[in-house]
Amino acid sequence: MKNRTPDTPETAAGVGRQLPAHADLNLLRTFLAVYRAGTFTAAAPALGLSQPTVTAQIRTLEQQTGRELFTRLPRGVEPTPLAHEFAAQIAGPLDSLAALEGGGPLAGQTTPVHLAGPSELLCVRVLPALVPLVADGVELRVTQGLPEPLLEEMRAGRHDLVIATRRPRGRSLESVPLADEEYLLVAAPTWAGRIAAHPQADDLCAALREVPLVTYAEDLPIVRRYWRNVFGKQLTGRAAVTVPNLYAVLSAVNAGAGVSVLPRSLCQEYLDSGRLALLHEPEESPLNTLFLVQRPGAEANPDVIRVRDTLRRAARDW
């Protein structure tokens, strides 16, 4: 047998001729599961196998084909160009066979879409945008949490789509910018009146020193960022009230507990109704980019694509 050259479009196109003469269907099923899941670990439970068995089967298939099918990454795997061609050729026949056998995921079969992200954004923006899809038969399984744990769970195959407040590290997860979230300095109208009447009202930072700070964490990450980026100063005050999440911050500030910095999506309704007052209108408010992350292989479920595309369209108006 001649030595093979690295994958190129020409060599990858001949993948069908590079399969073993009597390819083991179990190995091919394992390959397709790993290709779709993006990790050996996530593919294992779907196949009813252990992770070491999945790894061994992929290694066996690579030995039989004489080619590397996946690049091993710190988190997950990345298909080689040959693997993309390989999957395109075998996915249809294997899914059709699975349908005849009465088991296994079918290409084009709709199953619940597993979606995750920050709880406040899910409630205020995401779920309302997806209501038409739910009415049309799409099933959703929604999880809330912090970005890093959710992305780790995605790498393990738990989520199809994650909305994250930072781009995932590594190359195993595909992400696109979804929207920019604007942050606003707000307080209840009673506090806004006191600040406006303060002897140093022309120096907002000075006037705010006497106003209690409300935040969801002791280190005041959002408020400190606002002070640094907008005022060009380091915040020296401590939180008067810390609560578990931004909804609780909103509730406390609305009740008159003090001042905080909140995403516009969460507090816009309160500003429009006059329950909250905007304390500052800088030329450029701090922004936080939201990313929509998709699990490799999730596109096999057409409802994942419907949810993804609906969110991207809706986010244009966020």
QUIDA-V43994 format. One record per pair of residues at least 12 apart in sequence whose ideal C-beta (glycine too) atoms are under 10 Angstrom apart, sorted by the first residue. I is the first residue (numbers start at 1). J is the second residue. D is the distance in whole Angstrom. If there is no record, write none. Layout:
BEGIN
i,j,d
I,J,D
I,J,D
END
This chain:
BEGIN
i,j,d
1,66,7
3,66,9
4,18,8
4,65,9
4,66,6
4,67,7
4,82,10
6,67,9
6,68,9
6,80,9
6,81,9
6,82,9
7,67,7
7,68,8
7,80,6
7,81,4
7,82,5
7,83,9
7,84,9
7,85,9
8,81,8
8,82,10
9,81,7
9,85,9
11,67,9
11,81,9
11,82,7
11,85,9
12,67,9
12,80,8
12,81,5
12,82,5
12,83,9
12,84,7
12,85,4
12,86,8
12,88,10
13,81,10
13,82,10
13,85,6
14,82,9
14,85,8
15,65,8
15,67,9
15,69,10
15,81,9
15,82,6
15,83,9
15,84,9
15,85,4
15,86,5
15,87,9
15,88,9
15,89,6
15,90,9
16,85,8
16,86,9
16,89,5
16,90,9
18,64,9
18,65,5
18,66,7
18,67,7
18,82,8
18,85,9
18,86,8
19,61,9
19,64,8
19,65,7
19,86,8
19,89,9
19,90,8
20,60,10
20,61,8
20,63,10
20,64,4
20,65,7
20,66,10
21,64,10
22,64,10
23,61,8
23,64,8
23,65,9
23,90,9
24,57,8
24,60,8
24,61,8
24,64,8
25,90,10
25,93,10
25,94,8
25,97,8
26,47,9
26,49,9
26,57,7
26,60,10
26,61,10
27,57,5
27,58,8
27,60,6
27,61,5
27,62,10
27,64,8
27,65,10
28,57,10
28,61,8
28,86,9
28,87,10
28,90,6
28,91,10
28,93,9
28,94,6
28,97,10
29,43,10
29,46,10
29,47,7
29,49,10
29,57,9
29,90,9
29,94,6
29,97,9
29,98,8
29,104,8
30,43,7
30,44,9
30,46,10
30,47,6
30,49,7
30,53,8
30,54,6
30,55,10
30,56,9
30,57,4
30,58,6
30,60,9
30,61,7
31,43,9
31,54,10
31,57,8
31,58,6
31,61,6
31,62,9
31,65,10
31,69,7
31,70,9
31,79,10
31,83,8
31,86,7
31,87,8
31,90,8
31,94,9
32,47,10
32,83,10
32,86,9
32,87,6
32,90,6
32,91,6
32,94,6
32,95,8
32,98,10
32,104,10
32,105,9
32,107,10
32,297,9
32,300,9
33,45,10
33,46,5
33,47,5
33,49,9
33,54,8
33,57,10
33,58,10
33,94,10
33,104,9
33,105,8
33,157,10
33,297,8
34,46,10
34,47,9
34,54,7
34,55,9
34,57,9
34,58,6
34,61,10
34,69,8
34,70,7
34,76,9
34,77,7
34,79,9
34,83,9
34,87,10
34,296,9
34,297,9
35,58,10
35,69,8
35,70,8
35,77,9
35,79,6
35,83,6
35,84,8
35,86,8
35,87,5
35,90,9
35,91,8
35,296,8
35,297,6
35,300,10
36,79,10
36,87,8
36,91,9
36,105,8
36,107,9
36,157,9
36,295,9
36,296,7
36,297,2
36,298,8
36,299,8
36,300,6
36,301,10
37,54,9
37,76,8
37,77,9
37,155,9
37,156,9
37,157,5
37,295,7
37,296,7
37,297,5
37,298,9
38,70,10
38,73,9
38,75,9
38,76,5
38,77,7
38,78,8
38,79,9
38,154,9
38,155,7
38,156,10
38,157,8
38,172,6
38,173,7
38,174,9
38,294,10
38,295,6
38,296,3
38,297,6
38,298,9
39,51,9
39,54,9
39,70,10
39,73,9
39,75,7
39,76,4
39,77,6
39,154,10
39,155,6
39,156,7
39,157,7
39,172,7
39,295,9
39,296,8
39,297,10
40,52,9
40,53,9
40,54,5
40,55,5
40,56,10
40,57,9
40,58,7
40,70,9
40,72,9
40,76,8
40,77,7
41,54,8
41,55,9
41,75,10
41,76,8
41,155,8
41,156,6
41,157,7
42,54,10
42,76,8
42,153,10
42,154,9
42,155,7
42,156,5
42,157,3
42,158,8
42,295,8
42,296,9
42,297,9
43,55,10
43,57,10
43,58,9
43,77,10
43,157,7
43,297,9
44,156,10
44,157,9
45,156,9
45,157,7
46,104,9
46,105,7
46,157,7
46,297,10
47,104,9
55,72,10
55,77,10
58,70,7
58,72,10
58,77,9
61,86,9
62,80,10
62,82,10
62,83,10
65,82,8
65,83,10
65,86,8
67,80,8
67,82,5
67,83,9
67,86,9
68,80,6
68,82,8
68,83,8
69,82,6
69,83,4
69,84,10
69,86,7
69,87,9
70,82,10
70,83,6
71,83,9
71,171,9
71,172,10
73,155,10
73,170,6
73,171,6
73,172,5
74,169,9
74,170,6
74,171,10
74,172,8
75,151,9
75,152,8
75,154,10
75,155,5
75,156,10
75,168,9
75,169,8
75,170,5
75,171,9
75,172,5
75,173,8
76,154,10
76,155,5
76,156,9
76,157,10
76,170,7
76,171,9
76,172,3
76,173,7
76,295,10
76,296,7
77,171,10
77,172,7
77,296,9
78,170,9
78,171,6
78,172,6
78,296,8
79,296,8
79,297,10
87,297,9
91,107,6
91,300,8
92,107,7
92,108,10
94,106,10
94,107,9
95,107,4
95,108,8
95,109,8
95,300,8
105,297,9
105,300,6
105,301,8
106,300,8
106,301,9
107,299,10
107,300,6
107,301,9
107,302,9
108,300,8
108,301,8
108,302,6
109,300,8
109,301,7
109,302,8
109,303,9
110,137,8
110,138,8
110,139,8
110,301,6
110,302,6
110,303,5
110,304,9
110,306,9
111,139,7
111,141,10
111,160,9
111,300,9
111,301,6
111,302,10
111,303,7
111,304,9
112,138,9
112,139,4
112,140,7
112,141,5
112,142,10
112,160,9
112,301,9
112,303,8
112,304,10
113,130,9
113,133,9
113,138,6
113,139,7
113,140,6
113,141,7
113,142,9
113,159,9
113,160,5
113,161,7
113,298,8
113,301,7
113,302,10
113,303,5
113,304,5
113,305,10
113,306,8
113,307,5
113,308,9
114,139,10
114,140,8
114,141,5
114,142,8
114,143,7
114,153,9
114,154,9
114,157,9
114,158,7
114,159,5
114,160,5
114,161,7
114,162,9
114,295,8
114,298,9
114,301,10
114,304,9
114,307,10
115,127,9
115,130,8
115,140,6
115,141,7
115,142,5
115,143,7
115,144,10
115,159,7
115,160,7
115,161,5
115,162,8
115,163,8
115,292,10
115,304,9
115,307,7
115,308,9
115,311,9
116,141,9
116,142,7
116,143,4
116,144,7
116,145,6
116,147,10
116,149,9
116,150,5
116,151,9
116,153,7
116,154,7
116,158,8
116,159,5
116,160,9
116,161,7
116,162,5
116,163,7
116,164,9
116,293,9
117,142,8
117,143,8
117,144,7
117,145,8
117,146,10
117,147,9
117,150,7
117,159,9
117,161,8
117,162,6
117,163,3
117,164,7
117,165,9
117,178,10
117,290,8
117,292,9
117,293,9
117,311,10
118,144,7
118,145,8
118,146,8
118,147,8
118,150,9
118,163,7
118,164,9
118,165,7
118,181,10
118,245,9
118,246,8
118,263,9
118,266,10
118,290,9
119,142,10
119,143,9
119,144,4
119,145,8
119,146,10
119,244,10
119,245,6
119,246,8
119,247,7
120,144,9
120,245,7
120,246,5
120,247,6
120,249,9
120,250,8
120,262,9
120,263,7
120,265,8
120,266,5
121,144,9
121,163,6
121,165,9
121,178,10
121,179,9
121,181,8
121,246,9
121,263,8
121,265,7
121,266,8
121,290,7
121,318,9
122,142,6
122,143,9
122,144,6
122,163,8
123,142,10
123,144,9
123,247,8
123,265,10
123,266,9
124,246,10
124,247,9
124,263,9
124,265,5
124,266,6
124,267,10
124,268,9
124,269,9
124,318,9
125,163,9
125,178,10
125,179,8
125,181,9
125,263,10
125,265,5
125,266,9
125,290,9
125,311,9
125,314,7
125,315,8
125,317,10
125,318,6
126,140,10
126,142,8
126,161,10
126,163,7
126,178,10
126,307,9
126,310,10
126,311,7
126,314,8
126,315,9
126,318,10
127,140,8
127,142,7
128,314,8
129,307,9
129,310,6
129,311,6
129,313,8
129,314,4
129,315,8
129,317,9
129,318,9
130,142,9
130,306,9
130,307,6
130,310,6
130,311,7
130,314,8
131,310,10
132,310,8
133,303,8
133,306,6
133,307,6
133,309,10
133,310,6
133,311,10
134,307,10
136,303,10
136,306,8
137,303,8
137,306,10
138,302,10
138,303,5
138,304,10
138,306,6
138,307,7
138,310,9
139,303,7
140,303,9
140,307,7
141,158,10
141,159,9
141,160,9
142,159,10
143,158,8
143,159,7
143,162,9
144,245,9
145,159,10
145,162,9
146,164,9
146,165,9
147,162,8
147,163,9
147,164,4
147,165,5
147,166,6
147,167,10
147,168,8
147,291,9
147,293,9
148,164,9
148,166,8
148,168,9
148,169,9
150,162,5
150,163,9
150,164,7
150,168,10
150,293,9
151,164,6
151,166,9
151,167,10
151,168,5
151,169,8
151,170,10
151,172,10
151,173,7
151,175,9
151,291,10
151,293,7
152,168,10
153,295,10
154,168,8
154,172,9
154,173,7
154,293,7
154,294,9
154,295,5
154,296,10
154,298,9
155,168,9
155,170,9
155,172,7
155,173,7
155,295,8
155,296,10
156,295,10
157,295,7
157,296,10
157,297,9
157,298,10
158,295,9
159,293,8
159,294,9
159,295,6
159,298,9
160,293,10
160,294,7
160,295,5
160,297,9
160,298,4
160,299,9
160,300,10
160,301,7
160,303,9
160,304,5
160,305,10
160,307,8
160,308,9
161,292,7
161,293,7
161,294,6
161,295,7
161,298,7
161,304,7
161,307,6
161,308,6
161,311,8
162,175,9
162,291,8
162,292,8
162,293,4
162,294,8
162,295,8
163,175,10
163,178,7
163,179,9
163,290,6
163,291,7
163,292,6
163,293,8
163,311,8
163,315,9
164,178,9
164,289,10
164,290,7
164,291,5
164,292,8
164,293,6
165,181,8
165,288,6
165,289,8
165,290,6
165,291,8
166,288,9
166,289,8
166,290,9
166,291,7
167,289,8
167,291,5
167,293,8
168,291,7
168,293,6
172,295,9
172,296,7
173,291,10
173,293,5
173,294,7
173,295,7
173,296,7
174,292,9
174,293,7
174,294,5
174,295,9
174,296,7
174,298,9
174,299,10
175,291,4
175,292,7
175,293,4
175,294,7
176,291,7
176,292,6
176,293,8
176,294,8
176,308,9
176,312,7
177,289,6
177,290,7
177,291,6
177,292,8
177,312,10
177,315,9
178,289,8
178,290,4
178,291,6
178,292,4
178,293,9
178,308,10
178,311,7
178,312,7
178,314,9
178,315,5
178,316,10
178,318,8
179,265,9
179,287,10
179,288,10
179,289,8
179,290,5
179,291,9
179,292,9
179,311,9
179,312,9
179,314,9
179,315,4
179,316,8
179,317,9
179,318,4
180,285,10
180,287,4
180,288,7
180,289,5
180,290,7
180,315,9
180,318,8
181,263,5
181,264,7
181,265,6
181,266,9
181,285,10
181,286,9
181,287,7
181,288,5
181,289,8
181,290,6
181,318,8
182,262,10
182,263,7
182,264,4
182,265,8
182,268,10
182,284,10
182,285,5
182,286,8
182,287,6
182,288,8
182,318,9
183,222,6
183,223,9
183,225,8
183,226,6
183,229,9
183,230,9
183,260,10
183,261,5
183,262,7
183,263,6
183,264,7
183,266,10
183,267,10
183,285,6
183,286,5
183,287,7
183,288,7
184,226,9
184,260,9
184,261,7
184,262,6
184,263,8
184,264,6
184,266,9
184,267,6
184,268,9
184,271,8
184,276,9
184,278,6
184,279,8
184,280,8
184,281,9
184,282,10
184,285,7
184,286,9
185,204,9
185,208,8
185,223,8
185,226,6
185,227,9
185,230,8
185,231,10
185,259,7
185,260,8
185,261,5
185,262,9
185,277,10
185,278,7
185,279,5
185,280,5
185,281,9
185,282,9
185,285,9
185,286,10
186,214,10
186,249,10
186,250,9
186,253,6
186,254,9
186,259,7
186,260,7
186,261,7
186,262,6
186,264,10
186,266,10
186,267,6
186,270,8
186,271,7
186,275,10
186,276,5
186,277,7
186,278,6
186,279,6
186,280,9
187,208,9
187,211,7
187,212,10
187,214,9
187,253,6
187,254,9
187,256,8
187,257,9
187,258,7
187,259,4
187,260,8
187,276,7
187,277,6
187,278,9
187,279,6
188,252,10
188,253,6
188,254,6
188,255,7
188,256,4
188,257,8
188,258,8
188,259,9
188,270,9
188,275,7
188,276,6
188,277,7
189,256,9
189,274,7
189,275,8
189,276,8
189,277,5
190,256,6
190,277,9
191,208,10
191,211,6
191,212,9
191,253,9
191,256,7
191,257,9
191,258,7
191,259,6
191,276,10
191,277,8
191,279,8
192,211,10
192,259,9
192,276,9
192,277,4
192,278,8
192,279,6
193,277,8
194,207,9
194,210,8
194,211,8
195,207,5
195,208,7
195,210,9
195,211,7
195,259,8
195,277,9
195,279,6
195,280,10
196,277,9
196,279,9
198,210,7
198,211,9
203,231,10
204,230,10
204,231,8
204,279,7
204,280,6
205,227,7
205,230,10
205,231,5
205,232,10
205,233,6
205,235,9
205,236,10
205,237,10
207,279,9
208,223,10
208,227,9
208,231,9
208,235,9
208,237,8
208,258,10
208,259,6
208,279,8
208,280,9
209,236,8
209,237,7
210,237,10
211,237,9
211,240,9
211,257,10
211,258,6
211,259,5
211,260,10
211,279,9
212,237,9
212,238,10
212,239,8
212,240,3
212,241,7
212,252,9
212,253,10
212,256,10
212,257,6
212,258,3
212,259,7
212,260,9
213,235,8
213,237,6
213,238,7
213,239,5
213,240,6
213,241,8
213,242,9
213,253,10
213,257,9
213,258,6
213,259,6
213,260,7
213,261,9
214,239,7
214,240,7
214,241,5
214,242,8
214,243,7
214,248,9
214,249,5
214,250,9
214,251,9
214,252,5
214,253,5
214,255,10
214,257,5
214,258,5
214,259,7
214,260,4
214,261,10
214,262,9
215,238,10
215,239,5
215,240,9
215,241,8
215,242,6
215,243,8
215,246,9
215,249,6
215,252,10
215,258,9
215,259,10
215,260,6
215,261,8
216,239,9
216,241,10
216,242,7
216,243,6
216,244,7
216,245,6
216,246,6
216,247,9
216,248,7
216,249,6
216,260,9
216,262,10
217,239,8
217,242,7
217,243,9
217,244,10
218,238,8
218,239,6
218,242,6
219,238,10
219,239,9
219,242,10
220,235,7
220,237,8
220,238,8
220,239,6
220,242,9
220,260,9
220,261,9
221,261,10
222,246,9
222,249,9
222,260,8
222,261,5
222,262,8
222,263,9
222,286,8
222,288,9
223,235,6
223,237,9
223,239,8
223,249,10
223,259,8
223,260,7
223,261,5
223,262,10
224,236,10
224,237,10
224,261,9
225,261,8
225,286,6
225,288,9
226,260,9
226,261,5
226,280,9
226,282,9
226,285,8
226,286,6
227,261,9
227,286,10
228,286,9
229,282,9
229,284,8
229,285,9
229,286,5
229,287,9
230,261,9
230,280,7
230,282,5
230,283,9
230,284,8
230,285,7
230,286,7
231,280,9
231,282,9
239,258,9
239,260,9
240,252,10
240,257,7
240,258,6
240,259,9
241,253,9
241,257,5
241,258,7
241,260,9
243,257,9
243,260,10
246,260,9
246,261,10
246,262,6
246,263,7
246,265,10
246,266,6
246,267,9
247,262,10
247,266,7
249,261,9
249,262,6
249,266,9
249,267,9
250,262,6
250,263,10
250,266,6
250,267,6
250,269,10
250,270,7
250,275,10
250,276,8
253,267,8
253,270,9
253,275,10
253,276,7
254,267,9
254,270,6
254,275,6
254,276,6
255,275,10
259,277,10
259,279,7
260,276,10
261,279,10
261,280,10
261,285,10
261,286,8
262,276,8
263,286,10
263,287,10
263,288,8
263,290,10
263,318,10
264,278,10
264,285,8
264,318,9
265,290,10
265,318,6
290,311,10
290,315,8
290,318,8
292,307,10
292,308,7
292,311,6
292,312,7
292,315,8
294,307,10
294,308,6
END
